[in-house]
Amino acid sequence: MSEENKSLQILDKARIMLAECRTIQDTKKIMTLADAGMFWAKKLKLSEDAREHCQAIRNEAELKMGEMLIASKAQMAKGGQPFQKKPTGAKSEPVEQPTLASMGISKKESARAQKLVAVVAKHSDTKDAVMSGKITASEAVKHVHVGQNSGENEWYTPAIFIEAARSVMGSIDCDPASSAIANKTVRAHIFYTKDDDGLTKKWGEKVWINPPYAQPLISEFCDALVHKFNTKEVRESCVLVNNATETQWFQKLLMICGSVCFLKSRVKFLDPQGNLGAPLQGQAVIYCGKNIGKFQKHFESLGQVLNK
C-alpha cells in the first residue's frame, strides 16, 4: 500500500467512526486517527484542502467529545451516581464509569473540548472555521479578536494597515469606532469611543474604520458609512473588516467601493499589552473614494487588490 493510500484509508476510517460515534472513547479514537491523517498529509505534502479536511474531522470529534462531557455532567447534576447499573439477568451489578485518565483524556483536553462547545455556539464565524478545518480547536477557544473596538476586550489594528490608508487619503479625519489607545496609532483628528456612540456623530470627509465585528454593530456601522458616503459627508474611507463576502453588510460596502484589497495573511490584532491575537479568518480593506490608483499602489504589497 502506498503512503498516500494509507493516508486516505485512515481518513475513510475516521469518517466512518465519526458518523457512528456513540461514546466519549470513540471521539478520542477519532481524534487520534485524524492526527495520524494530518501527519501523513504533511509528510506527503498534500494540498492545503487535504490538511484542512483532516483538521475538520479532528475538530468535529473534539466538539462531540465536549458535548458528551457536558451531557454527562448534566446527568450527574440531576442526581446521577458515579456508578451505573448494568443488567445481568435478574440482578444488576454496579459498573464503574470510566475516568478521564482511563479514556486517555487529560483534564486540559476535557476543559478545551467543553469550552469549544460554548465558543462555536456563540460565534458563528468561529463555528464555520472550526467545521471547515481552517483553525484548530486550540485556536478557537483562545480569546481571539472578534472585531470589537468596544466591550470588555480591546483589540488594535497594526500600524502597517493604518499607515497605508493614511498614504491613500492623505490624512484621517475620523475614526468612529475607536479608543484613546487605538488613536495613538490611527492619529485621527476626531475619534469616538463606545461611550461617545460614533453612530450618532458626524464623521468628516476622510474616514478610517475597523468597526465592531459583532452583530448588530457591524451592520449598523456599515449602514452608517454607506449613508454618509452616498450623501457626500464622507468622501473617502478605508474599512478593515473580515472578508465575509456572503454577508449583507459586506455586499453593501461593495456597492459603494472603488477597490478592495483581500489581505494575503490574517491580521494579527494587538491587545492592550501588545500581544498578538489569533484571528479566525482573513480580512479585507475596502476603499470608497476616487483615489483608486493610490489605493492600488499602497495596498498591493499587502494583498490582492481588485478594482471595480
C-alpha positions in Angstrom: 0.0 0.0 0.0 1.4 3.4 -0.9 1.8 6.1 1.7 -0.9 8.3 0.1 -3.4 5.4 0.0 -2.5 4.8 3.7 -3.4 8.4 4.5 -6.7 8.1 2.6 -7.5 4.8 4.3 -7.0 6.5 7.7 -9.3 9.3 6.8 -12.0 6.9 5.5 -11.9 5.0 8.8 -12.1 8.3 10.7 -15.2 9.4 8.7 -17.0 6.2 9.3 -16.2 6.3 13.0 -17.4 9.9 13.2 -20.7 9.0 11.7 -21.2 6.1 14.1 -19.7 7.9 17.2 -21.6 7.0 20.4 -19.2 7.3 23.3 -16.5 9.7 24.6 -13.9 7.0 24.0 -15.0 6.9 20.3 -14.3 10.7 20.0 -10.8 10.2 21.4 -10.0 7.4 18.9 -11.2 9.6 16.0 -9.1 12.5 17.1 -6.1 10.1 17.2 -6.8 8.8 13.7 -7.2 12.4 12.4 -3.9 13.3 13.9 -2.4 10.3 12.0 -4.0 11.5 8.8 -2.6 15.0 9.4 0.9 13.5 9.9 0.7 11.7 6.5 -0.8 14.7 4.8 2.1 16.9 5.9 4.7 14.3 5.2 3.4 13.7 1.7 3.0 17.5 1.2 -0.7 17.1 0.2 -2.8 20.1 -0.6 -4.0 22.6 2.0 -7.5 21.3 1.4 -6.4 17.8 2.4 -4.8 19.0 5.6 -7.9 21.1 6.4 -10.1 18.1 5.9 -8.0 16.2 8.4 -8.3 19.1 10.8 -12.1 19.3 10.3 -12.6 15.7 11.2 -10.5 16.2 14.4 -12.4 19.3 15.3 -15.8 17.7 14.9 -14.7 14.8 17.0 -13.4 17.1 19.7 -16.7 19.1 19.6 -18.6 15.8 20.0 -16.4 15.0 23.0 -17.2 18.3 24.6 -21.0 17.8 24.0 -20.8 14.3 25.6 -18.8 15.5 28.6 -21.3 18.4 29.2 -24.2 16.0 28.9 -22.6 13.6 31.3 -22.1 16.4 33.8 -25.7 17.5 33.5 -26.9 13.9 34.2 -24.8 13.8 37.3 -26.2 17.1 38.4 -29.7 15.7 38.3 -28.8 13.1 40.9 -26.8 10.5 39.0 -24.3 8.4 40.8 -20.7 7.7 39.8 -21.8 4.2 39.1 -24.3 3.0 36.5 -26.4 -0.2 36.7 -25.7 -2.9 34.2 -28.4 -5.6 33.9 -27.1 -9.2 34.3 -30.1 -11.4 34.2 -32.2 -10.9 37.2 -29.6 -8.9 39.0 -27.8 -5.6 38.4 -24.2 -5.0 39.2 -22.6 -1.6 39.7 -20.2 -0.8 36.8 -17.7 2.0 37.4 -17.9 4.7 34.8 -14.6 5.3 33.0 -12.5 8.1 34.2 -10.8 10.7 32.0 -7.5 9.1 32.7 -8.8 5.6 31.7 -10.0 7.1 28.4 -6.7 8.7 27.7 -8.1 12.2 28.1 -6.3 14.8 30.1 -8.1 17.4 32.2 -6.8 20.1 29.8 -8.3 18.2 26.8 -11.6 17.8 28.6 -11.8 21.5 29.5 -10.9 22.6 26.0 -13.5 20.3 24.4 -16.2 21.7 26.6 -15.1 25.3 26.0 -15.2 24.6 22.3 -18.9 23.8 22.5 -19.6 27.2 24.1 -17.4 29.1 21.7 -19.0 27.7 18.5 -22.5 28.1 19.9 -21.8 31.8 20.5 -19.7 32.7 17.4 -21.0 31.6 14.0 -17.8 32.6 12.2 -15.8 30.5 14.7 -18.0 27.5 14.1 -17.6 27.8 10.3 -13.8 28.0 10.7 -13.8 25.0 13.1 -16.0 22.8 10.9 -14.0 23.6 7.8 -10.7 22.8 9.5 -9.3 26.3 8.8 -8.3 26.6 12.5 -7.6 24.2 15.3 -9.7 23.7 18.4 -7.0 25.3 20.4 -7.1 28.4 18.3 -10.8 28.6 18.5 -11.0 28.5 22.3 -8.4 31.2 22.7 -9.9 34.6 23.3 -9.4 35.9 19.7 -10.2 39.1 18.0 -13.9 39.2 17.2 -13.6 42.7 15.8 -14.8 44.8 18.7 -13.1 48.1 19.5 -15.6 48.2 22.3 -16.6 45.8 25.0 -14.6 44.1 27.7 -11.6 43.4 25.5 -9.9 46.0 23.2 -8.0 44.9 20.0 -6.0 47.3 17.9 -5.0 47.3 14.3 -1.3 47.0 13.4 0.2 50.3 12.2 1.1 49.0 8.7 -2.5 48.9 7.6 -3.3 52.3 9.0 -0.3 54.0 7.5 -1.2 52.5 4.1 -4.7 54.0 4.5 -3.2 57.4 5.5 -1.0 57.4 2.4 -4.0 56.8 0.3 -6.2 59.5 1.9 -3.5 62.0 2.9 -4.9 62.2 6.4 -7.6 60.6 8.7 -10.3 63.0 9.8 -12.2 60.5 11.9 -12.2 57.0 13.4 -15.8 56.5 14.6 -15.2 53.1 16.4 -12.0 53.7 18.4 -10.5 54.3 21.8 -7.8 56.6 23.2 -5.2 53.9 23.0 -6.1 53.0 19.4 -5.9 56.6 18.3 -2.2 56.8 19.3 -1.7 54.7 16.1 -4.6 55.9 14.0 -4.0 59.6 14.8 -7.4 60.6 13.6 -8.3 64.3 14.1 -11.5 63.1 15.8 -12.3 59.7 17.2 -15.3 58.3 19.0 -15.3 55.6 21.7 -18.1 53.2 22.6 -19.2 55.8 25.2 -19.4 58.5 22.5 -21.6 56.3 20.2 -20.0 57.2 16.9 -23.1 56.1 15.0 -24.8 59.4 16.2 -21.9 61.7 15.2 -20.6 63.4 12.1 -17.5 61.7 10.7 -15.9 64.1 8.4 -14.5 63.6 4.8 -11.7 61.1 5.3 -12.5 58.1 7.5 -10.6 55.1 8.8 -12.8 52.4 10.4 -12.3 49.0 11.8 -15.8 48.5 13.0 -17.0 46.2 15.8 -17.4 42.9 14.1 -20.2 41.6 16.4 -23.8 42.0 15.3 -25.7 44.2 15.2 -22.9 46.8 15.5 -21.1 45.8 12.3 -24.2 46.1 10.2 -25.0 49.4 11.9 -21.6 50.9 11.2 -21.5 49.7 7.6 -25.0 51.1 7.0 -23.9 54.4 8.5 -20.9 54.6 6.2 -22.9 53.8 3.1 -25.4 56.6 4.0 -22.6 59.1 4.8 -20.8 58.2 1.6 -23.9 58.5 -0.6 -24.8 61.9 1.0 -21.1 63.0 0.5 -20.5 63.6 4.1 -17.7 61.1 3.8 -15.6 61.5 0.6 -13.0 58.7 1.3 -12.9 55.8 3.6 -10.8 52.7 4.3 -12.7 50.0 6.1 -10.9 46.9 7.6 -13.4 44.0 8.0 -13.5 40.2 7.9 -13.7 39.0 4.3 -17.3 37.8 4.9 -18.4 38.2 1.3 -21.7 36.4 1.9 -23.0 38.9 4.4 -25.4 41.7 3.6 -23.1 44.4 5.2 -20.1 43.3 3.1 -22.2 43.4 -0.1 -23.5 46.9 0.8 -19.9 48.1 1.1 -19.0 46.5 -2.3 -21.8 48.6 -3.8 -20.2 51.9 -2.9 -16.5 50.9 -3.0 -13.9 51.6 -5.7 -11.4 49.0 -4.8 -10.9 46.1 -2.3 -7.7 44.6 -1.0 -8.0 40.9 0.1 -5.1 40.7 2.6 -2.7 37.9 1.9 -2.5 37.0 5.6 -4.8 37.2 8.6 -4.4 40.4 10.6 -2.9 39.7 14.0 -4.6 42.4 16.0 -3.0 43.6 19.2 -4.4 43.5 22.8 -3.6 46.4 25.2 -0.4 44.6 26.3 0.8 44.3 22.8 0.2 40.6 22.5 -0.8 39.3 19.1 -4.3 37.7 18.7 -5.1 34.5 16.8 -7.6 35.6 14.0 -10.2 33.2 12.9 -10.4 34.3 9.3 -8.9 36.6 6.7 -9.6 40.2 6.3 -10.2 42.8 3.5 -9.7 46.5 3.3 -12.5 48.2 1.3 -11.8 51.6 -0.2 -14.5 54.0 -1.0 -13.3 57.1 -3.0 -11.8 58.3 -6.2 -8.1 57.6 -5.5 -8.2 54.1 -6.7 -4.7 54.3 -8.2 -3.2 55.4 -4.9 -5.0 52.6 -3.1 -3.6 50.1 -5.6 -0.1 51.5 -5.1 -0.1 51.4 -1.3 -2.0 48.2 -0.7 -0.8 45.8 -3.4 2.1 44.7 -1.2 -0.4 43.7 1.5 -2.7 41.6 -0.7 -4.6 41.1 -3.9 -6.2 44.4 -5.0 -9.4 44.3 -7.1 -10.8 47.4 -8.7 -14.3 48.0 -9.9 
